[in-house]
Each structure stands twice: as C-alpha cells, then as structure tokens.
Amino acid sequence: MPITPEEDRRLREIAKELRMTVIDVMAWAGGAHVGGSLSCLDILVALYFKYLKLNPADPEWEERDRFILSKGHAAASYIPVLSKRGFFPHDELRSFNHFGSPFAMHPDCNKIVGCDVSAGSLGHGLPIAFGLGAGFRFQGRNNKVVCLMGDGECCEGSIWEAAMSIAHYKTTNVIPIVDRNMLMIDGTTEQEIGLEPFAEKWRAFGFQPLEIDGHSFPAICHALDIAWAAKDRPVVIIAKTVKGKGVDFMENRLEYHYASGDSTMCEKAKASIEAMYREG
Amino acid sequence: MAVTGTNWTCYDSSTMTSREIYGRTLAELAREDNRIVAVTGDLEKSTALNKFGEVFPERIINVGIAEQNLFGTAAGLAKSGLIPFASTFAIFACLRAGEQIRTDIAYQNLPVKVIATHAGLSFGHAGTTHHCTEDFAVMRAIPNMTVICPADGVETSMAIRACMDINGPVYMRIGRGFEPPCYEDENHPFEIGRANVMRGGTDITVITCGIGVLQSLNAAATLEEEGISVRVVNMHTLKPLDREAVIAAAKDTGRILTVEEHNVIGGLGDAVACVLAEEGLSVKFRKHGMQDVFSAIGYAEDLYAHYGLDANGIAEQIRLMMGVISGIDDNWEDE
C-alpha cells in the first residue's frame, strides 16, 4: 500500500533533522564519511522509523529485526539514527571519535546500544546476514534481517558468495539493500571497476532486483513492502542515490567521501539542507 | 562400534578417523543441545560433517567453496542464538578467512567453534598449498580465541564436548585422522587449559600436542632403554597455555624440547619459551618443528620422518639435547 502524504512528510522531517545531525557529527568528530552517510540516510530512516521491529527500551529483545550496516563507514548517519530512535541520548553523539567514546568511524556492536553487528571491513555484512537469516529459520523465528551495502563494496567477492547462499537456501527473510551512489574513493564505480549491468548480476544470482530512487520515501517503502513479503525468491533493493545528498556543494563530489568542516562550512551545509527541504 | 562413557561419546578409535569421530560426536552432542548447527564449504565429506548431516540434515549448511562466507555465516548463526561448528581445511580457515574469524567471530566474542581439519602436514600429498603450519601463530594472536590441538580421535571427542563450555570462539585443529590413536579410551582427564602429563620423567620434558604426543611417547619408550628418562606433556591447549606445567617441567627436568607440527615461529615452542623467559627460568631449551620453511610434498608419514616429527626424529632431538650425540652446542651453559 502506498504511503500517505502524512507518512511521507513525517519521514522527511525526521530525515531533515538527521541530515543536520550528520553535519554536526562531522564537526564533533573532526571528520566523517559524510558523502556516503547522506546517500543512505533516507533508507535508514524508512527502516528505523517504519519497518524494523525494535524496542529501544529493550535493545536485546529477541523478537527484534536485525540490521547490518555492512557499509560501516556510514556510521555518521547510522549512529544518529539509533539515537533519534531512542537507543541513547542525542548529546552522547558529541563524543564521536574521541577517546573512550562508543562511537567511531565504523560502528561497534560491543559498545553501541542498538547496534546488532560490528561493521567496517567491507564485504562482511551479507555473509553474517545470511547466517542470521538461516539461524532464525532453523529456529522457526520470523525476524527479518536487513543488510545495507555500498555499491563499491560489491567489488568484494564475499558479497557474491553470500548472494549465492541466500538465493540457494531461499532465505527471503534476508533483505539486501545496495546504496547505489555510483562513487567510490578514487572515482566512479564505472570508471574504476565497472559494476554494470548491476541489477542483471543480482538477477543472474537468483534475486528479484528492485531499482528505486533511494531518496523517495514512497519508492523506498514500496520496495520494502515487496521485500518484506518475499517468499520464494529473495529481493535485492538497488537504491539509486546521490552521494552527499542534501548538501549542494557535496553532491556527487569525490572530495566529500570523507571530509571535515569548520563552522562556516557546517552552516553553509545546513543552509543547503534547509533549502532542499523548503523546495520539496 | 564401541560406545563408552556417557552417551555423547560414540566412536571406535581403531576404525574411525578423528574427523569421523568429530562428526559423530557432534551429532551425539546435538541430540542434547538443539543450538548446535554445522557449517562447511563443500567439505562435508572431507571434514566428516556428513556424519552430523546424516543425523541432522536440517541443521547443516553447505555454502559451497566460499570460506569467507562460511565464517561470516557462522558468525550470523551465532548471533541468532545458535552454536555453530564451522569446518574446513585449516589453511583456508586461518588464512583465507582469517579476517572473518578475527573480526566477525572473535571480536564479537561469538561462540563459533572452528574445527579445522587437514592441519599441519597431514594432507602431505595434496601439496604445500594444502598444508597448514601457520595456524597456531595466527589464532593465538587473536584476542578471545581459545586454541586447541587434540592428540587423537579420543581426545578430539573430549575436546569437542569441552569446547561447548567455552562461551566464546574456539579454534581446534585436527589432522586427516589417519594418525594412530594415542589414548585407548577416555579414562583420562581433559580440561581446556590444563596439560596432561602422559609419562613421568626426570631428565628432559617434551612439551607437545597433536601427533607429537604419540610420537614423543614412542621416543620416550625407546630412550628409556638407553637410560634417558623423558617426561611427555600433552599441551593440547595452546591458549590459554598451562603455565604451571611448563614451570614444573623446567624445575623438575631442566631441559625442555617442544615438538609441534607447525612453524617454530609463533607456535607452541614460542608460547613455552615465553613462559620460561617471563618466569626467569633457565633451562636447556629447543624448539622442534618446521624451521621456518615451506613444507615439502609427500605422504604425511614421509614428511613426518623427513622433518623429524616421528618417534625417531624426536628421539634424535632428545639425544642431542642430552649430549649423547653431538650436533648442537654442548657448551650452552657457559654462554
């Protein structure tokens, strides 16, 4: 069922606030993977504020769905999302990257309340997601497992090893999502090491690929509805996104893969975010 | 088939390989504990997990030839509340998927039991690509990891049981399982982190594990006839190491020979040497194993003979250390 305009507005408001927080985190942390954090933020918002079954008052609740940020460098948006969802206070984000902080460039489930799996070494998430999904199925449990990967990360062979397993064992409780922002560190994916025909690769591996606009909540939610209902054939969501989305001078720019910013730059970034949401 | 002890043991060490015993023991354990699942990568038969799969076809996952995925999957299974036993050849576990074992399993302190088969030189004729004489070094250096190397099938069975009590990851290395048994039955203690003194002796102690245990016992029997009294310590757990057993050996016998089917860098010998140094114990000491070389190709028993890891080779090392024959510096005490 398509989401209502009110739902769309609610999710957009949350996303706007979190985009501002990503900029704050970049300043507090002394630098962040801001580009890839902003590209996947709307997907994270849809998952955490509409789809994932969670209980922030009981973070270890057995019936919760699991989320794996396989592109662990997007911690600058993922960790604020957990905070906004109620797992820990917003003010704690100020410690980001500093000695003794639970929060760093890559999320650590040993330290972060609400984080299911440590991530950062690319290519690790999907095998773990498959294991979780297979484990839940062994036990007759209905938990879903969502794994968010970067497109550049899909150069890692282990992603495709896991894709074969998910398709073979039909663990449709595992939902892979790729943040297809087209950029890696050294260049575009297609310049560096071509991924296309990307959807066809997933299709050939046994998945139903859904290519969507990764910044449109109606599109994201429609795809997640299909993925949530999948029975016989696993779904992969290929979310076409813009690296640095929301900050005009960061969008599609390699130099904002990782960046730090002074107060002037942060103000400029926030003004740009404000403008994007004002213009709809 | 012999069935001895409690109902979880089910083996006949004279007709079954340690791998088969592993698979059978796991199946027995799994009857009592429904958290046990098994994962492998196209080596169900080779790792003998098919013995488990025959009994619990719904509790085994074969991910194909994909070791990174194998250990990532094991981490995920553990995260869902299960206790996965993940098996492949030792070399693929410790190096091909070393980062998955380190980051996905050990860092999150997950109860994944890595049962690595075909370790050391045991798959000799497969060639050096399939040998593994580096795994102790790699696995010992990973925090949270318990490292075990049982002496034979009987001890493998006991170790499989014992590692269920470890609330974290375990790396257990076994061979192909064609090595002759060392224990006749399981009427001996097995406690992770506590070495077993297999034979008393006063002149020298051999501290060893895996295939070295039986070979050292055979060497000790030969040397007894020559008037050399050899203590043999089965250090089945490399981490945490039984420091007391090392200290006792140093104080009681003054000479220690370590024997391992592994590079002498980073393995059992280094672990023992570290205890001696930290305790300030001066003994005549020698590390016997692969002397930082890649192994040759040949049937396992020929390789053991070539590298002196059989009873003859170990006896020779002991004679050298005892000064019965020359070849090493006899004046070590003056330096």
Chai-1 contact restraints between the chains, C-beta under 6 A:
chainA,res_idxA,chainB,res_idxB,connection_type,confidence,min_distance_angstrom,max_distance_angstrom,comment,restraint_id
A,S118,B,Q108,contact,1.0,0.0,6.0,A-B,restraint_1
A,S121,B,T103,contact,1.0,0.0,6.0,A-B,restraint_2
A,H124,B,G72,contact,1.0,0.0,6.0,A-B,restraint_3
A,H124,B,D104,contact,1.0,0.0,6.0,A-B,restraint_4
A,P127,B,N69,contact,1.0,0.0,6.0,A-B,restraint_5
A,P127,B,G72,contact,1.0,0.0,6.0,A-B,restraint_6
A,P127,B,T73,contact,1.0,0.0,6.0,A-B,restraint_7
A,I128,B,G72,contact,1.0,0.0,6.0,A-B,restraint_8
A,I128,B,A75,contact,1.0,0.0,6.0,A-B,restraint_9
A,I128,B,G76,contact,1.0,0.0,6.0,A-B,restraint_10
A,I128,B,D104,contact,1.0,0.0,6.0,A-B,restraint_11
A,F130,B,T73,contact,1.0,0.0,6.0,A-B,restraint_12
A,G131,B,T73,contact,1.0,0.0,6.0,A-B,restraint_13
A,G131,B,A75,contact,1.0,0.0,6.0,A-B,restraint_14
A,G131,B,G76,contact,1.0,0.0,6.0,A-B,restraint_15
A,G131,B,L77,contact,1.0,0.0,6.0,A-B,restraint_16
A,L132,B,G76,contact,1.0,0.0,6.0,A-B,restraint_17
A,L132,B,K79,contact,1.0,0.0,6.0,A-B,restraint_18
A,L132,B,S80,contact,1.0,0.0,6.0,A-B,restraint_19
A,A134,B,I61,contact,1.0,0.0,6.0,A-B,restraint_20
A,G135,B,L77,contact,1.0,0.0,6.0,A-B,restraint_21
A,G135,B,S80,contact,1.0,0.0,6.0,A-B,restraint_22
A,G135,B,L82,contact,1.0,0.0,6.0,A-B,restraint_23
A,F136,B,S80,contact,1.0,0.0,6.0,A-B,restraint_24
A,S158,B,Q68,contact,1.0,0.0,6.0,A-B,restraint_25
A,S158,B,N69,contact,1.0,0.0,6.0,A-B,restraint_26
A,E161,B,A66,contact,1.0,0.0,6.0,A-B,restraint_27
A,E161,B,N69,contact,1.0,0.0,6.0,A-B,restraint_28
A,A162,B,N69,contact,1.0,0.0,6.0,A-B,restraint_29
A,S165,B,V63,contact,1.0,0.0,6.0,A-B,restraint_30
